[in-house]
């Protein structure tokens, strides 16, 4: 499995030009304490406008998980949920929302937004 880090729409392009089979691309935006890989994770329907950094909405966006694969994918399919869960938990997520889906002749990609409720304490700074 190829792991590449990039931002925004480039995530889908990385997958389209990348390795065959399911691809997972991670983009962290906010440092948050990791949770166990099998943490409880809700799948919510949230509009992107509610995830803007300066908003006063309930959730903040911690990062993105982009799944790329051949054929059309169902974002709520159990195998996709199972692929997303450990990464979202590692990012400190409390929930996941589908931000974007794209399908073309090469396959499809799903951009999951990893979120947590605003006001959750940030990760402690690490020494280096």
C-alpha positions in Angstrom: 0.0 0.0 0.0 1.5 3.3 -1.0 1.3 6.0 1.7 1.8 9.6 0.4 1.1 12.9 2.2 -0.2 15.8 0.2 -3.0 18.4 0.5 -6.5 19.0 -0.8 -7.4 17.9 -4.3 -3.9 16.7 -4.9 -4.8 13.7 -2.8 -6.9 12.2 -5.5 -4.3 12.9 -8.2 -1.6 11.1 -6.1 -3.9 8.1 -6.0 -4.7 8.2 -9.7 -1.0 8.2 -10.6 0.0 5.9 -7.8 0.0 2.2 -7.1 -2.7 -0.3 -8.1 -5.3 -1.4 -5.5 -6.7 0.5 -2.5 -4.7 3.6 -1.5 -4.9 5.5 1.7 -3.6 9.1 1.9 -3.4 10.9 5.3 -3.3 14.6 5.8 -3.1 16.0 9.4 -4.2 19.6 10.0 -4.3 19.7 13.8 -2.3 17.8 16.4 -4.6 15.9 18.8 -3.9 13.1 21.2 -4.2 9.7 19.6 -6.9 7.2 20.6 -6.8 3.4 20.5 -7.1 2.0 16.9 -10.5 0.6 17.7 -12.0 3.7 19.3 -15.7 4.5 19.0 -16.1 6.6 15.9 -19.3 8.2 14.6 -20.0 8.7 10.9 -21.7 12.1 10.5 -23.1 14.1 7.7 -21.6 17.6 8.1 -21.4 20.3 5.5 -17.9 21.5 4.8 -19.0 25.1 5.8 -19.3 23.8 9.4 -15.6 22.8 9.4 -14.0 26.1 8.6 -11.1 26.9 11.0 -12.5 30.3 12.2 -16.1 29.0 12.6 -18.0 28.7 15.8 -19.6 25.4 14.8 -19.6 22.3 16.9 -16.8 20.4 15.2 -13.2 21.2 14.1 -11.5 19.4 11.2 -8.4 17.5 12.4 -7.4 16.1 9.0 -8.3 14.1 5.9 -8.2 10.4 5.0 -8.5 9.8 1.3 -9.3 6.3 0.1 -8.6 5.5 -3.6 -9.6 2.3 -5.3 -10.6 0.9 -8.7 -14.3 1.0 -9.4 -17.0 3.0 -7.6 -16.8 3.0 -3.8 -19.5 3.3 -1.2 -18.2 5.6 1.6 -20.3 3.9 4.2 -19.4 0.3 3.2 -18.2 -1.6 6.2 -14.8 -2.4 4.6 -14.2 1.4 4.0 -15.3 2.2 7.5 -12.8 -0.4 8.8 -10.0 1.1 6.6 -10.7 4.6 7.9 -11.2 3.8 11.6 -7.7 3.1 12.8 -6.3 6.2 11.0 -9.1 8.5 12.3 -8.6 7.2 15.9 -4.8 7.8 15.6 -5.5 11.4 14.5 -7.6 11.8 17.7 -10.9 11.9 15.8 -14.3 11.5 17.4 -16.2 11.3 14.1 -15.8 11.2 10.4 -17.7 12.9 7.6 -17.5 12.4 3.9 -16.3 15.7 2.4 -15.9 14.7 -1.3 -16.3 11.8 -3.7 -14.8 11.5 -7.2 -15.2 8.8 -9.8 -13.6 8.6 -13.2 -12.3 5.9 -15.6 -9.3 5.1 -13.4 -11.4 4.5 -10.3 -12.7 6.5 -7.4 -11.6 8.4 -4.3 -13.4 9.4 -1.1 -12.2 12.2 1.1 -13.2 11.6 4.7 -12.8 14.5 7.1 -11.7 13.5 10.6 -13.3 15.8 13.2 -13.7 16.3 17.0 -15.9 18.6 19.0 -14.4 22.1 19.5 -13.1 22.8 23.0 -11.4 19.4 23.2 -8.0 20.1 24.8 -5.1 20.1 22.2 -2.3 17.7 22.3 0.5 18.5 24.7 3.6 19.9 23.0 6.3 17.3 22.5 10.0 17.9 23.1 12.5 17.4 20.4 
